[in-house]
Amino acid sequence: MPSETVHTVGSGGNYVSLVAWEAAQQRDLTLATGDDTIAVAEVIGGTNVGNPTGNIDFNGWTTDGTNRIVVRAQAGSEYLSTGVLDTSKAYTDCTLAGGNNGAFLIRHDILIQGIQINLTSGAAAAGAKCVYQFGSTGACTMDGCLIIHTLSSGNTLNHDGSIFEMRANGACDMTNNIMIVNAPGSTGNVVPCFWQGATAATQTMYNNTVVVTGKTTGVCVLLQIRDG
């Protein structure tokens, strides 16, 4: 059985936010011998464990296919697949005001399970996305999550990977998620689901629901993959 180190994150937990958990727990997970080593952030429902105006940056770890990071909802705090943000359950909430940014910056092997990511981005935030994997060959798995990106009203900018963008040569596995882009009055190109950059990688996507609301004109692309 894998060896898990579990810390709770949120109100009454070991850590008040995922930023605090990540800073305190980051280490070389591959140094352990024997069982696989998994560092677990178990998110408690009822409080925002995100970075309100910035990123949660998973950086400085050493992981591989069997030694990884897990961010999951605590039992009873799992997202219940309603398509509506439920702040009584495990969630993160943030605003990004521009730049090539992500609410979650992923550089290592990680599983994100049963939580809600709610991102609001301003008119200048063409690069903003909910989950941004770059700078690593680590694999990212997202399962049973609600992922919401709300753009500012009348946004005319293109949004590569406004839900998920992969820049690294790592596998991506997205299953059982609900992905929503709210784009009120948008006339630009919106890529609500997934954008893969120039580096070739393997992606698996099944049983996901993608919803785009408010868009008026322009191209709406659900999936964009570039050869590399």
C-alpha positions as CSV (number, residue, x, y, z in Angstrom):
1,M,0.0,0.0,0.0
2,P,1.2,3.6,-0.7
3,S,2.6,5.5,2.2
4,E,0.4,8.6,2.6
5,T,1.3,11.7,4.7
6,V,-2.1,13.5,5.2
7,H,-2.6,17.0,6.3
8,T,-6.0,18.8,6.4
9,V,-6.3,22.2,4.8
10,G,-9.0,24.8,5.6
11,S,-10.9,25.9,8.7
12,G,-9.7,23.9,11.7
13,G,-7.1,22.0,9.7
14,N,-3.4,21.8,9.9
15,Y,-3.1,24.6,7.3
16,V,-5.3,27.5,6.4
17,S,-4.6,27.4,2.7
18,L,-3.1,25.2,0.0
19,V,-0.3,27.8,-0.4
20,A,0.6,27.3,3.2
21,W,0.5,23.5,2.9
22,E,2.6,23.5,-0.3
23,A,5.3,25.7,1.3
24,A,5.5,23.6,4.4
25,Q,5.3,20.1,2.8
26,Q,7.3,20.4,-0.4
27,R,10.1,17.8,-0.5
28,D,11.7,15.0,-2.4
29,L,9.1,12.3,-2.4
30,T,11.3,9.9,-4.2
31,L,13.8,9.6,-1.3
32,A,11.6,7.2,0.6
33,T,12.2,3.5,0.2
34,G,9.7,0.7,0.1
35,D,6.1,1.9,-0.5
36,D,5.2,4.7,-2.8
37,T,5.1,8.1,-1.1
38,I,2.1,10.4,-1.4
39,A,1.9,13.8,0.1
40,V,-1.8,14.5,0.7
41,A,-3.6,17.9,1.1
42,E,-7.1,17.0,2.3
43,V,-9.3,20.0,1.8
44,I,-12.0,20.7,4.3
45,G,-15.3,22.2,3.1
46,G,-16.6,25.6,4.0
47,T,-13.5,27.8,3.5
48,N,-11.7,29.1,0.5
49,V,-8.3,27.4,0.5
50,G,-7.1,29.1,-2.6
51,N,-4.9,32.2,-3.1
52,P,-7.5,35.0,-3.4
53,T,-5.5,37.1,-5.9
54,G,-2.8,34.8,-7.1
55,N,-1.6,31.2,-7.7
56,I,-1.2,28.0,-5.9
57,D,2.2,27.1,-7.2
58,F,3.3,23.4,-6.7
59,N,7.0,24.0,-7.1
60,G,10.2,22.6,-5.5
61,W,9.0,19.0,-5.1
62,T,10.6,15.9,-6.6
63,T,8.0,13.4,-7.8
64,D,7.7,10.6,-10.3
65,G,5.0,8.2,-11.5
66,T,4.5,6.5,-8.1
67,N,5.6,9.3,-5.7
68,R,3.3,12.2,-6.1
69,I,1.1,15.0,-4.6
70,V,-2.6,14.5,-4.0
71,V,-5.1,17.4,-3.4
72,R,-8.4,15.9,-2.5
73,A,-11.6,16.7,-0.6
74,Q,-11.9,15.4,2.9
75,A,-14.6,12.7,3.3
76,G,-18.0,14.6,3.4
77,S,-16.5,17.6,1.6
78,E,-16.4,16.2,-1.9
79,Y,-18.0,18.1,-4.7
80,L,-21.4,16.6,-5.6
81,S,-21.5,17.2,-9.3
82,T,-24.3,19.8,-9.3
83,G,-22.6,22.2,-11.8
84,V,-23.0,25.0,-9.2
85,L,-20.2,26.2,-6.9
86,D,-21.0,24.9,-3.4
87,T,-18.8,26.8,-0.8
88,S,-19.9,24.3,1.9
89,K,-17.7,21.7,0.1
90,A,-14.0,21.7,-0.7
91,Y,-13.2,24.7,-3.0
92,T,-10.6,27.3,-4.0
93,D,-11.5,30.7,-5.3
94,C,-9.3,33.4,-6.8
95,T,-9.1,36.4,-9.2
96,L,-6.3,36.8,-11.7
97,A,-5.9,40.2,-13.4
98,G,-3.7,39.3,-16.3
99,G,-0.6,37.6,-17.6
100,N,0.1,33.9,-18.4
101,N,-1.3,32.7,-15.2
102,G,-3.2,29.8,-13.6
103,A,-5.1,29.4,-10.3
104,F,-3.2,26.1,-10.0
105,L,0.4,26.1,-11.3
106,I,1.4,22.4,-11.8
107,R,5.1,21.4,-12.2
108,H,5.0,17.9,-10.7
109,D,3.1,14.6,-10.6
110,I,-0.3,15.4,-9.0
111,L,-3.8,14.2,-8.5
112,I,-6.6,16.7,-7.9
113,Q,-9.8,15.0,-6.8
114,G,-13.3,16.1,-5.8
115,I,-12.7,19.8,-5.3
116,Q,-14.0,23.0,-7.0
117,I,-11.7,25.6,-8.7
118,N,-13.4,28.9,-9.2
119,L,-11.5,31.6,-11.2
120,T,-12.5,35.1,-12.2
121,S,-10.2,36.9,-14.6
122,G,-10.3,40.5,-15.8
123,A,-10.3,41.9,-19.4
124,A,-6.5,41.9,-19.6
125,A,-6.2,38.3,-18.5
126,A,-5.8,36.6,-21.9
127,G,-3.4,34.1,-20.4
128,A,-5.5,33.2,-17.3
129,K,-6.5,29.5,-16.9
130,C,-7.8,27.4,-14.0
131,V,-5.0,24.8,-14.2
132,Y,-1.7,25.5,-15.9
133,Q,0.9,22.7,-16.2
134,F,4.4,23.8,-17.2
135,G,8.1,23.5,-16.4
136,S,7.9,19.7,-15.6
137,T,7.3,16.3,-17.2
138,G,5.0,15.4,-14.3
139,A,1.6,13.9,-14.9
140,C,-1.6,15.7,-13.8
141,T,-4.9,13.8,-13.1
142,M,-8.1,15.7,-12.4
143,D,-11.1,13.6,-11.3
144,G,-14.6,14.6,-10.1
145,C,-13.9,18.3,-10.0
146,L,-16.0,21.4,-10.8
147,I,-13.8,23.9,-12.7
148,I,-15.3,27.4,-13.4
149,H,-13.7,30.3,-15.3
150,T,-15.6,33.6,-15.4
151,L,-14.3,36.2,-17.8
152,S,-15.0,39.9,-17.5
153,S,-18.0,41.2,-19.4
154,G,-17.5,41.8,-23.1
155,N,-14.0,40.2,-23.1
156,T,-12.6,40.2,-26.7
157,L,-9.3,38.4,-26.0
158,N,-8.3,34.9,-27.0
159,H,-8.0,32.5,-24.1
160,D,-5.8,29.5,-24.7
161,G,-6.8,26.8,-22.3
162,S,-9.0,28.8,-20.1
163,I,-9.8,25.6,-18.1
164,F,-6.6,23.6,-18.5
165,E,-3.4,24.3,-20.4
166,M,-0.4,22.0,-20.8
167,R,3.0,23.3,-21.7
168,A,5.0,20.4,-20.3
169,N,5.8,17.0,-21.7
170,G,3.6,15.2,-19.1
171,A,0.5,13.1,-19.3
172,C,-2.9,14.5,-18.6
173,D,-5.9,12.5,-17.4
174,M,-9.2,14.4,-17.0
175,T,-12.2,12.3,-16.0
176,N,-15.7,13.0,-14.5
177,N,-15.2,16.8,-14.3
178,I,-17.7,19.6,-15.0
179,M,-15.9,22.5,-16.8
180,I,-17.8,25.8,-17.2
181,V,-16.7,29.0,-18.9
182,N,-18.8,32.0,-18.3
183,A,-18.0,34.5,-21.1
184,P,-20.7,37.3,-20.9
185,G,-20.7,39.2,-24.2
186,S,-17.5,37.6,-25.4
187,T,-16.6,38.2,-29.1
188,G,-13.1,36.6,-28.9
189,N,-12.0,33.0,-29.3
190,V,-12.6,31.0,-26.1
191,V,-10.9,27.7,-25.5
192,P,-12.9,26.5,-22.5
193,C,-11.6,23.0,-22.1
194,F,-8.0,22.2,-23.0
195,W,-5.0,23.6,-24.9
196,Q,-1.8,21.6,-25.5
197,G,1.3,23.5,-26.4
198,A,4.1,22.6,-28.8
199,T,5.4,19.7,-26.7
200,A,3.9,16.3,-27.5
201,A,2.3,14.5,-24.6
202,T,-0.5,12.0,-23.9
203,Q,-3.9,13.1,-22.8
204,T,-6.9,11.0,-21.7
205,M,-10.3,12.7,-21.4
206,Y,-13.6,11.0,-20.8
207,N,-16.9,11.5,-19.1
208,N,-16.4,15.3,-18.8
209,T,-19.1,17.9,-19.2
210,V,-18.2,21.2,-20.9
211,V,-20.5,24.3,-20.7
212,V,-19.9,27.7,-22.3
213,T,-22.3,30.5,-21.4
214,G,-22.7,34.1,-22.6
215,K,-20.6,34.0,-25.7
216,T,-22.0,36.1,-28.6
217,T,-19.6,35.9,-31.7
218,G,-16.3,34.4,-32.6
219,V,-14.9,30.9,-32.6
220,C,-15.5,28.6,-29.7
221,V,-12.9,25.8,-29.5
222,L,-13.3,23.0,-27.0
223,L,-10.0,21.3,-27.6
224,Q,-6.8,22.6,-29.3
225,I,-3.7,20.4,-29.7
226,R,-0.5,21.4,-31.5
227,D,2.0,18.8,-32.8
228,G,5.4,18.9,-31.2
